[in-house]
Amino acid sequence: MDMERRDINSVIEGIEVSVKKLVADKHNLQHNLKKKDEEIESLKTQIKDLTLEIDRLKRDKQINNLTNIITNNSNDFDTKVLINDLLKKINRSISIISKDDGQ
């Protein structure tokens, strides 16, 4: 009987140790998950900021191109390319607006 009781106690102690280890592992994983979620949010913010910066730089480039056209500092080819690009963007905008109005 004593031997069985010791075996049962040993098994129970082993289970308790395993449960405590699992609880600690779960806590560590939750902590790591929280840190990773914070990193993801930070990266999303950085992506948003970089996207805004890219858009700003594209607008600045367009303004510079238009300025060059106005001051006649570009050749005819550059002018045609810029005008075609602007027309494509206008057409895309009109298409998007038309789709939104139709829904």
N, CA, C and O atoms as CSV, one atom per row, in Angstrom:
chain,resi,resn,atom,element,x,y,z
A,1,MET,N,N,0.807,-1.186,0.000
A,1,MET,CA,C,0.000,0.000,0.000
A,1,MET,C,C,0.857,1.259,0.000
A,1,MET,O,O,0.584,2.211,-0.732
A,2,ASP,N,N,1.889,1.252,0.824
A,2,ASP,CA,C,2.784,2.407,0.902
A,2,ASP,C,C,3.447,2.684,-0.451
A,2,ASP,O,O,3.610,3.832,-0.866
A,3,MET,N,N,3.817,1.604,-1.114
A,3,MET,CA,C,4.479,1.748,-2.401
A,3,MET,C,C,3.523,2.365,-3.423
A,3,MET,O,O,3.923,3.231,-4.201
A,4,GLU,N,N,2.283,1.931,-3.425
A,4,GLU,CA,C,1.298,2.479,-4.355
A,4,GLU,C,C,1.048,3.958,-4.070
A,4,GLU,O,O,0.937,4.768,-4.989
A,5,ARG,N,N,0.962,4.291,-2.804
A,5,ARG,CA,C,0.728,5.676,-2.411
A,5,ARG,C,C,1.895,6.554,-2.854
A,5,ARG,O,O,1.692,7.659,-3.357
A,6,ARG,N,N,3.119,6.058,-2.664
A,6,ARG,CA,C,4.289,6.825,-3.099
A,6,ARG,C,C,4.296,6.982,-4.618
A,6,ARG,O,O,4.644,8.048,-5.126
A,7,ASP,N,N,3.922,5.947,-5.335
A,7,ASP,CA,C,3.861,6.015,-6.797
A,7,ASP,C,C,2.824,7.042,-7.245
A,7,ASP,O,O,3.067,7.832,-8.157
A,8,ILE,N,N,1.660,7.016,-6.585
A,8,ILE,CA,C,0.606,7.974,-6.916
A,8,ILE,C,C,1.066,9.386,-6.603
A,8,ILE,O,O,0.873,10.290,-7.415
A,9,ASN,N,N,1.665,9.590,-5.453
A,9,ASN,CA,C,2.186,10.909,-5.080
A,9,ASN,C,C,3.250,11.374,-6.073
A,9,ASN,O,O,3.301,12.549,-6.437
A,10,SER,N,N,4.081,10.460,-6.496
A,10,SER,CA,C,5.132,10.804,-7.458
A,10,SER,C,C,4.511,11.223,-8.791
A,10,SER,O,O,4.946,12.193,-9.411
A,11,VAL,N,N,3.504,10.491,-9.219
A,11,VAL,CA,C,2.825,10.832,-10.472
A,11,VAL,C,C,2.155,12.189,-10.337
A,11,VAL,O,O,2.248,13.016,-11.244
A,12,ILE,N,N,1.479,12.431,-9.213
A,12,ILE,CA,C,0.795,13.709,-8.984
A,12,ILE,C,C,1.797,14.849,-8.961
A,12,ILE,O,O,1.541,15.903,-9.543
A,13,GLU,N,N,2.929,14.661,-8.303
A,13,GLU,CA,C,3.960,15.707,-8.271
A,13,GLU,C,C,4.483,15.981,-9.684
A,13,GLU,O,O,4.723,17.132,-10.049
A,14,GLY,N,N,4.657,14.934,-10.461
A,14,GLY,CA,C,5.111,15.093,-11.840
A,14,GLY,C,C,4.100,15.884,-12.667
A,14,GLY,O,O,4.461,16.735,-13.479
A,15,ILE,N,N,2.825,15.576,-12.434
A,15,ILE,CA,C,1.771,16.303,-13.144
A,15,ILE,C,C,1.769,17.764,-12.720
A,15,ILE,O,O,1.632,18.651,-13.562
A,16,GLU,N,N,1.918,18.025,-11.431
A,16,GLU,CA,C,1.941,19.406,-10.936
A,16,GLU,C,C,3.098,20.185,-11.551
A,16,GLU,O,O,2.929,21.338,-11.949
A,17,VAL,N,N,4.257,19.567,-11.631
A,17,VAL,CA,C,5.422,20.220,-12.229
A,17,VAL,C,C,5.149,20.517,-13.705
A,17,VAL,O,O,5.461,21.599,-14.203
A,18,SER,N,N,4.562,19.539,-14.390
A,18,SER,CA,C,4.254,19.740,-15.806
A,18,SER,C,C,3.241,20.851,-15.998
A,18,SER,O,O,3.383,21.668,-16.908
A,19,VAL,N,N,2.214,20.892,-15.151
A,19,VAL,CA,C,1.186,21.927,-15.261
A,19,VAL,C,C,1.794,23.299,-15.004
A,19,VAL,O,O,1.499,24.250,-15.728
A,20,LYS,N,N,2.639,23.415,-13.983
A,20,LYS,CA,C,3.288,24.695,-13.681
A,20,LYS,C,C,4.163,25.135,-14.850
A,20,LYS,O,O,4.204,26.319,-15.186
A,21,LYS,N,N,4.866,24.181,-15.470
A,21,LYS,CA,C,5.698,24.510,-16.624
A,21,LYS,C,C,4.822,24.976,-17.785
A,21,LYS,O,O,5.156,25.949,-18.461
A,22,LEU,N,N,3.710,24.293,-18.020
A,22,LEU,CA,C,2.807,24.698,-19.102
A,22,LEU,C,C,2.215,26.081,-18.860
A,22,LEU,O,O,2.071,26.872,-19.793
A,23,VAL,N,N,1.871,26.373,-17.606
A,23,VAL,CA,C,1.334,27.701,-17.275
A,23,VAL,C,C,2.394,28.774,-17.540
A,23,VAL,O,O,2.089,29.830,-18.094
A,24,ALA,N,N,3.637,28.500,-17.141
A,24,ALA,CA,C,4.720,29.459,-17.377
A,24,ALA,C,C,4.961,29.630,-18.880
A,24,ALA,O,O,5.162,30.747,-19.356
A,25,ASP,N,N,4.940,28.516,-19.625
A,25,ASP,CA,C,5.117,28.593,-21.075
A,25,ASP,C,C,3.999,29.413,-21.719
A,25,ASP,O,O,4.250,30.227,-22.607
A,26,LYS,N,N,2.767,29.192,-21.265
A,26,LYS,CA,C,1.631,29.938,-21.802
A,26,LYS,C,C,1.798,31.429,-21.536
A,26,LYS,O,O,1.537,32.257,-22.409
A,27,HIS,N,N,2.234,31.766,-20.322
A,27,HIS,CA,C,2.441,33.183,-19.981
A,27,HIS,C,C,3.519,33.798,-20.885
A,27,HIS,O,O,3.349,34.907,-21.392
A,28,ASN,N,N,4.604,33.086,-21.079
A,28,ASN,CA,C,5.686,33.579,-21.941
A,28,ASN,C,C,5.207,33.753,-23.383
A,28,ASN,O,O,5.532,34.742,-24.040
A,29,LEU,N,N,4.428,32.776,-23.868
A,29,LEU,CA,C,3.910,32.874,-25.235
A,29,LEU,C,C,2.955,34.058,-25.383
A,29,LEU,O,O,2.986,34.756,-26.397
A,30,GLN,N,N,2.113,34.286,-24.385
A,30,GLN,CA,C,1.202,35.428,-24.437
A,30,GLN,C,C,1.983,36.740,-24.445
A,30,GLN,O,O,1.638,37.677,-25.165
A,31,HIS,N,N,3.036,36.794,-23.636
A,31,HIS,CA,C,3.881,37.993,-23.589
A,31,HIS,C,C,4.545,38.223,-24.949
A,31,HIS,O,O,4.561,39.342,-25.460
A,32,ASN,N,N,5.091,37.154,-25.524
A,32,ASN,CA,C,5.737,37.267,-26.841
A,32,ASN,C,C,4.734,37.659,-27.917
A,32,ASN,O,O,5.055,38.445,-28.809
A,33,LEU,N,N,3.530,37.121,-27.842
A,33,LEU,CA,C,2.489,37.467,-28.805
A,33,LEU,C,C,2.128,38.942,-28.703
A,33,LEU,O,O,1.936,39.614,-29.717
A,34,LYS,N,N,2.037,39.438,-27.483
A,34,LYS,CA,C,1.724,40.855,-27.291
A,34,LYS,C,C,2.825,41.730,-27.901
A,34,LYS,O,O,2.537,42.731,-28.557
A,35,LYS,N,N,4.089,41.345,-27.679
A,35,LYS,CA,C,5.205,42.109,-28.238
A,35,LYS,C,C,5.165,42.083,-29.766
A,35,LYS,O,O,5.406,43.104,-30.411
A,36,LYS,N,N,4.864,40.929,-30.340
A,36,LYS,CA,C,4.804,40.811,-31.795
A,36,LYS,C,C,3.648,41.640,-32.353
A,36,LYS,O,O,3.789,42.269,-33.401
A,37,ASP,N,N,2.513,41.644,-31.664
A,37,ASP,CA,C,1.385,42.476,-32.096
A,37,ASP,C,C,1.764,43.952,-32.089
A,37,ASP,O,O,1.383,44.700,-32.989
A,38,GLU,N,N,2.518,44.370,-31.065
A,38,GLU,CA,C,2.974,45.756,-30.999
A,38,GLU,C,C,3.931,46.064,-32.148
A,38,GLU,O,O,3.877,47.143,-32.737
A,39,GLU,N,N,4.812,45.105,-32.464
A,39,GLU,CA,C,5.739,45.287,-33.583
A,39,GLU,C,C,4.972,45.399,-34.900
A,39,GLU,O,O,5.308,46.221,-35.752
A,40,ILE,N,N,3.950,44.574,-35.060
A,40,ILE,CA,C,3.143,44.610,-36.282
A,40,ILE,C,C,2.472,45.973,-36.422
A,40,ILE,O,O,2.472,46.559,-37.505
A,41,GLU,N,N,1.904,46.475,-35.337
A,41,GLU,CA,C,1.251,47.786,-35.390
A,41,GLU,C,C,2.256,48.878,-35.734
A,41,GLU,O,O,1.956,49.794,-36.500
A,42,SER,N,N,3.451,48.772,-35.160
A,42,SER,CA,C,4.494,49.755,-35.464
A,42,SER,C,C,4.878,49.690,-36.945
A,42,SER,O,O,5.055,50.725,-37.587
A,43,LEU,N,N,5.006,48.480,-37.481
A,43,LEU,CA,C,5.348,48.320,-38.894
A,43,LEU,C,C,4.230,48.832,-39.796
A,43,LEU,O,O,4.497,49.421,-40.843
A,44,LYS,N,N,2.980,48.608,-39.393
A,44,LYS,CA,C,1.856,49.135,-40.175
A,44,LYS,C,C,1.915,50.661,-40.228
A,44,LYS,O,O,1.671,51.265,-41.272
A,45,THR,N,N,2.238,51.271,-39.101
A,45,THR,CA,C,2.347,52.730,-39.054
A,45,THR,C,C,3.487,53.199,-39.957
A,45,THR,O,O,3.345,54.186,-40.679
A,46,GLN,N,N,4.607,52.496,-39.915
A,46,GLN,CA,C,5.734,52.858,-40.768
A,46,GLN,C,C,5.367,52.720,-42.245
A,46,GLN,O,O,5.726,53.572,-43.058
A,47,ILE,N,N,4.656,51.656,-42.588
A,47,ILE,CA,C,4.225,51.456,-43.978
A,47,ILE,C,C,3.314,52.593,-44.411
A,47,ILE,O,O,3.454,53.134,-45.508
A,48,LYS,N,N,2.376,52.950,-43.536
A,48,LYS,CA,C,1.454,54.040,-43.860
A,48,LYS,C,C,2.232,55.338,-44.081
A,48,LYS,O,O,1.982,56.059,-45.047
A,49,ASP,N,N,3.177,55.631,-43.184
A,49,ASP,CA,C,3.979,56.848,-43.312
A,49,ASP,C,C,4.793,56.844,-44.610
A,49,ASP,O,O,4.881,57.857,-45.304
A,50,LEU,N,N,5.385,55.685,-44.922
A,50,LEU,CA,C,6.189,55.587,-46.142
A,50,LEU,C,C,5.316,55.726,-47.388
A,50,LEU,O,O,5.730,56.333,-48.376
A,51,THR,N,N,4.120,55.168,-47.340
A,51,THR,CA,C,3.200,55.292,-48.469
A,51,THR,C,C,2.818,56.753,-48.680
A,51,THR,O,O,2.769,57.234,-49.812
A,52,LEU,N,N,2.552,57.446,-47.590
A,52,LEU,CA,C,2.234,58.876,-47.702
A,52,LEU,C,C,3.415,59.655,-48.267
A,52,LEU,O,O,3.238,60.559,-49.083
A,53,GLU,N,N,4.604,59.304,-47.832
A,53,GLU,CA,C,5.812,59.981,-48.329
A,53,GLU,C,C,6.005,59.709,-49.822
A,53,GLU,O,O,6.363,60.611,-50.579
A,54,ILE,N,N,5.768,58.472,-50.238
A,54,ILE,CA,C,5.879,58.131,-51.660
A,54,ILE,C,C,4.880,58.944,-52.469
A,54,ILE,O,O,5.221,59.494,-53.516
A,55,ASP,N,N,3.641,59.020,-51.978
A,55,ASP,CA,C,2.615,59.809,-52.677
A,55,ASP,C,C,3.019,61.278,-52.772
A,55,ASP,O,O,2.834,61.915,-53.809
A,56,ARG,N,N,3.571,61.808,-51.684
A,56,ARG,CA,C,4.009,63.197,-51.688
A,56,ARG,C,C,5.126,63.410,-52.706
A,56,ARG,O,O,5.126,64.392,-53.448
A,57,LEU,N,N,6.074,62.481,-52.733
A,57,LEU,CA,C,7.183,62.600,-53.684
A,57,LEU,C,C,6.704,62.493,-55.127
A,57,LEU,O,O,7.219,63.179,-56.009
A,58,LYS,N,N,5.717,61.631,-55.367
A,58,LYS,CA,C,5.161,61.523,-56.716
A,58,LYS,C,C,4.493,62.830,-57.125
A,58,LYS,O,O,4.649,63.290,-58.256
A,59,ARG,N,N,3.742,63.429,-56.189
A,59,ARG,CA,C,3.099,64.720,-56.488
A,59,ARG,C,C,4.146,65.789,-56.757
A,59,ARG,O,O,4.010,66.587,-57.685
A,60,ASP,N,N,5.195,65.798,-55.934
A,60,ASP,CA,C,6.269,66.773,-56.134
A,60,ASP,C,C,6.924,66.590,-57.507
A,60,ASP,O,O,7.236,67.564,-58.193
A,61,LYS,N,N,7.123,65.338,-57.893
A,61,LYS,CA,C,7.731,65.070,-59.192
A,61,LYS,C,C,6.811,65.566,-60.311
A,61,LYS,O,O,7.263,66.161,-61.289
A,62,GLN,N,N,5.521,65.309,-60.143
A,62,GLN,CA,C,4.567,65.789,-61.146
A,62,GLN,C,C,4.592,67.306,-61.247
A,62,GLN,O,O,4.582,67.866,-62.344
A,63,ILE,N,N,4.625,67.958,-60.106
A,63,ILE,CA,C,4.677,69.424,-60.098
A,63,ILE,C,C,5.949,69.901,-60.772
A,63,ILE,O,O,5.925,70.862,-61.540
A,64,ASN,N,N,7.059,69.236,-60.488
A,64,ASN,CA,C,8.320,69.610,-61.140
A,64,ASN,C,C,8.241,69.416,-62.652
A,64,ASN,O,O,8.732,70.247,-63.417
A,65,ASN,N,N,7.622,68.318,-63.076
A,65,ASN,CA,C,7.466,68.079,-64.509
A,65,ASN,C,C,6.589,69.153,-65.142
A,65,ASN,O,O,6.904,69.674,-66.212
A,66,LEU,N,N,5.491,69.477,-64.476
A,66,LEU,CA,C,4.615,70.521,-64.998
A,66,LEU,C,C,5.337,71.868,-65.046
A,66,LEU,O,O,5.183,72.637,-65.995
A,67,THR,N,N,6.111,72.129,-64.024
A,67,THR,CA,C,6.879,73.377,-63.993
A,67,THR,C,C,7.850,73.426,-65.165
A,67,THR,O,O,8.017,74.461,-65.809
A,68,ASN,N,N,8.483,72.298,-65.426
A,68,ASN,CA,C,9.406,72.240,-66.565
A,68,ASN,C,C,8.683,72.478,-67.878
A,68,ASN,O,O,9.206,73.152,-68.766
A,69,ILE,N,N,7.486,71.929,-68.003
A,69,ILE,CA,C,6.720,72.134,-69.232
A,69,ILE,C,C,6.359,73.611,-69.385
A,69,ILE,O,O,6.500,74.198,-70.458
A,70,ILE,N,N,5.894,74.189,-68.287
A,70,ILE,CA,C,5.484,75.595,-68.332
A,70,ILE,C,C,6.667,76.494,-68.684
A,70,ILE,O,O,6.516,77.458,-69.435
A,71,THR,N,N,7.810,76.186,-68.157
A,71,THR,CA,C,8.985,77.023,-68.415
A,71,THR,C,C,9.751,76.571,-69.663
A,71,THR,O,O,10.832,77.076,-69.965
A,72,ASN,N,N,9.152,75.592,-70.392
A,72,ASN,CA,C,9.746,75.091,-71.634
A,72,ASN,C,C,11.128,74.480,-71.447
A,72,ASN,O,O,11.980,74.583,-72.329
A,73,ASN,N,N,11.347,73.852,-70.311
A,73,ASN,CA,C,12.639,73.217,-70.071
A,73,ASN,C,C,12.621,71.731,-70.413
A,73,ASN,O,O,13.568,71.013,-70.093
A,74,SER,N,N,11.576,71.271,-71.045
A,74,SER,CA,C,11.523,69.858,-71.412
A,74,SER,C,C,11.303,69.736,-72.905
A,74,SER,O,O,10.900,70.688,-73.573
A,75,ASN,N,N,11.573,68.556,-73.412
A,75,ASN,CA,C,11.361,68.353,-74.836
A,75,ASN,C,C,9.930,67.877,-75.086
A,75,ASN,O,O,9.191,67.587,-74.146
A,76,ASP,N,N,9.555,67.802,-76.345
A,76,ASP,CA,C,8.182,67.428,-76.710
A,76,ASP,C,C,7.825,66.027,-76.223
A,76,ASP,O,O,6.692,65.784,-75.807
A,77,PHE,N,N,8.773,65.117,-76.273
A,77,PHE,CA,C,8.495,63.741,-75.844
A,77,PHE,C,C,8.100,63.701,-74.370
A,77,PHE,O,O,7.113,63.060,-74.008
A,78,ASP,N,N,8.867,64.381,-73.521
A,78,ASP,CA,C,8.554,64.428,-72.095
A,78,ASP,C,C,7.170,65.025,-71.862
A,78,ASP,O,O,6.412,64.558,-71.012
A,79,THR,N,N,6.861,66.039,-72.614
A,79,THR,CA,C,5.561,66.703,-72.487
A,79,THR,C,C,4.439,65.739,-72.847
A,79,THR,O,O,3.440,65.647,-72.134
A,80,LYS,N,N,4.603,65.023,-73.951
A,80,LYS,CA,C,3.584,64.076,-74.390
A,80,LYS,C,C,3.407,62.952,-73.362
A,80,LYS,O,O,2.280,62.558,-73.063
A,81,VAL,N,N,4.496,62.447,-72.834
A,81,VAL,CA,C,4.433,61.379,-71.835
A,81,VAL,C,C,3.690,61.862,-70.598
A,81,VAL,O,O,2.836,61.151,-70.067
A,82,LEU,N,N,4.004,63.049,-70.143
A,82,LEU,CA,C,3.351,63.601,-68.958
A,82,LEU,C,C,1.863,63.816,-69.207
A,82,LEU,O,O,1.036,63.465,-68.366
A,83,ILE,N,N,1.522,64.387,-70.350
A,83,ILE,CA,C,0.114,64.636,-70.668
A,83,ILE,C,C,-0.650,63.310,-70.755
A,83,ILE,O,O,-1.770,63.210,-70.254
A,84,ASN,N,N,-0.055,62.294,-71.386
A,84,ASN,CA,C,-0.705,60.986,-71.476
A,84,ASN,C,C,-0.894,60.366,-70.094
A,84,ASN,O,O,-1.936,59.778,-69.804
A,85,ASP,N,N,0.103,60.502,-69.264
A,85,ASP,CA,C,-0.001,59.983,-67.900
A,85,ASP,C,C,-1.132,60.675,-67.134
A,85,ASP,O,O,-1.922,60.020,-66.454
A,86,LEU,N,N,-1.199,61.992,-67.251
A,86,LEU,CA,C,-2.263,62.743,-66.580
A,86,LEU,C,C,-3.638,62.361,-67.114
A,86,LEU,O,O,-4.595,62.251,-66.348
A,87,LEU,N,N,-3.739,62.160,-68.414
A,87,LEU,CA,C,-5.021,61.751,-69.003
A,87,LEU,C,C,-5.442,60.369,-68.495
A,87,LEU,O,O,-6.617,60.147,-68.204
A,88,LYS,N,N,-4.498,59.451,-68.391
A,88,LYS,CA,C,-4.810,58.115,-67.853
A,88,LYS,C,C,-5.327,58.221,-66.424
A,88,LYS,O,O,-6.294,57.555,-66.056
A,89,LYS,N,N,-4.689,59.050,-65.635
A,89,LYS,CA,C,-5.112,59.212,-64.242
A,89,LYS,C,C,-6.500,59.845,-64.166
A,89,LYS,O,O,-7.319,59.462,-63.331
A,90,ILE,N,N,-6.753,60.803,-65.030
A,90,ILE,CA,C,-8.080,61.438,-65.065
A,90,ILE,C,C,-9.134,60.403,-65.454
A,90,ILE,O,O,-10.201,60.339,-64.843
A,91,ASN,N,N,-8.837,59.595,-66.467
A,91,ASN,CA,C,-9.777,58.567,-66.904
A,91,ASN,C,C,-10.036,57.535,-65.809
A,91,ASN,O,O,-11.175,57.112,-65.610
A,92,ARG,N,N,-8.979,57.127,-65.097
A,92,ARG,CA,C,-9.145,56.200,-63.977
A,92,ARG,C,C,-10.029,56.804,-62.905
A,92,ARG,O,O,-10.902,56.127,-62.363
A,93,SER,N,N,-9.812,58.059,-62.596
A,93,SER,CA,C,-10.614,58.747,-61.577
A,93,SER,C,C,-12.071,58.815,-61.994
A,93,SER,O,O,-12.968,58.570,-61.187
A,94,ILE,N,N,-12.304,59.147,-63.255
A,94,ILE,CA,C,-13.682,59.216,-63.765
A,94,ILE,C,C,-14.329,57.835,-63.685
A,94,ILE,O,O,-15.494,57.713,-63.306
A,95,SER,N,N,-13.570,56.790,-64.042
A,95,SER,CA,C,-14.088,55.430,-63.993
A,95,SER,C,C,-14.460,55.034,-62.552
A,95,SER,O,O,-15.514,54.443,-62.320
A,96,ILE,N,N,-13.610,55.356,-61.615
A,96,ILE,CA,C,-13.877,55.040,-60.209
A,96,ILE,C,C,-15.109,55.775,-59.721
A,96,ILE,O,O,-15.956,55.196,-59.040
A,97,ILE,N,N,-15.211,57.050,-60.067
A,97,ILE,CA,C,-16.363,57.856,-59.650
A,97,ILE,C,C,-17.632,57.296,-60.281
A,97,ILE,O,O,-18.670,57.223,-59.623
A,98,SER,N,N,-17.560,56.901,-61.539
A,98,SER,CA,C,-18.718,56.349,-62.226
A,98,SER,C,C,-19.174,55.048,-61.580
A,98,SER,O,O,-20.375,54.812,-61.443
A,99,LYS,N,N,-18.232,54.205,-61.184
A,99,LYS,CA,C,-18.578,52.950,-60.505
A,99,LYS,C,C,-19.242,53.226,-59.175
A,99,LYS,O,O,-20.233,52.585,-58.825
A,100,ASP,N,N,-18.700,54.180,-58.429
A,100,ASP,CA,C,-19.270,54.520,-57.117
A,100,ASP,C,C,-20.685,55.080,-57.266
A,100,ASP,O,O,-21.555,54.780,-56.449
A,101,ASP,N,N,-20.921,55.883,-58.292
A,101,ASP,CA,C,-22.255,56.469,-58.499
A,101,ASP,C,C,-23.266,55.396,-58.912
A,101,ASP,O,O,-24.448,55.507,-58.587
A,102,GLY,N,N,-22.822,54.381,-59.609
A,102,GLY,CA,C,-23.711,53.328,-60.082
A,102,GLY,C,C,-24.133,52.348,-59.003
A,102,GLY,O,O,-25.086,51.593,-59.199
A,103,GLN,N,N,-23.469,52.342,-57.905
A,103,GLN,CA,C,-23.777,51.363,-56.847
A,103,GLN,C,C,-24.762,51.885,-55.867
A,103,GLN,O,O,-25.123,51.185,-54.921
